[in-house]
Amino acid sequence: MMRRKHRRLQQEAELDITAFMNLMIVLVPVLLINMVFASNGVLDLNFPLGSSDNQASDEKLQLQVMIYPQQLIVSDDRGGVIASIAADQPSAEERQVSYDFDKLTQVMQQIKARLPDKRDIVIMARPQTDYQTLISVMDRVRAYPAMVAGSLVQAELFPDISIADAPEAAAGRAETPSAAEGGAQP
């Protein structure tokens, strides 16, 4: 016996996308409303002036903040230490050294009171300095929160920030410069 092949009638199925469209109409606005917009802050940084410029303008004082693992040192370019702010050593569960940024802000306010026209400062960090520490120092030397007429505003300290490498000698090393350079000690 021979079987008959039944030919089924093929019908094009209609897509009912009404439910999907309703979902998209509701879902897209909800997602757009709840989306968090990322904002990037941009800081204008300057290169520190070279030594020839410093010699030409001896009367101009250059403030510096040096970031070391043990401390923050606020000084001027002539080697005078204005303030030394000791860091808290990390405990066993902490990995990062914590600095007293409130004291740094107080020192910057005192300097600004003595030098109201001064706008520039050099932040010197070691290559191992944590990024968040560098940004926190920059934020603290740039401005501080102040109450003016009952509202909280950011009062300006030293907004023109330059970044440089911190010198190794002040990092608490016991070696002499000739030993650090590979020379023989007398």
Summary of the structure (lengths in Angstrom):
residues: 186
radius of gyration: 30.8
end to end distance: 115.3
largest distance: 115.6
contacts: 384
relative contact order: 0.13
helix: 30%
strand: 24%
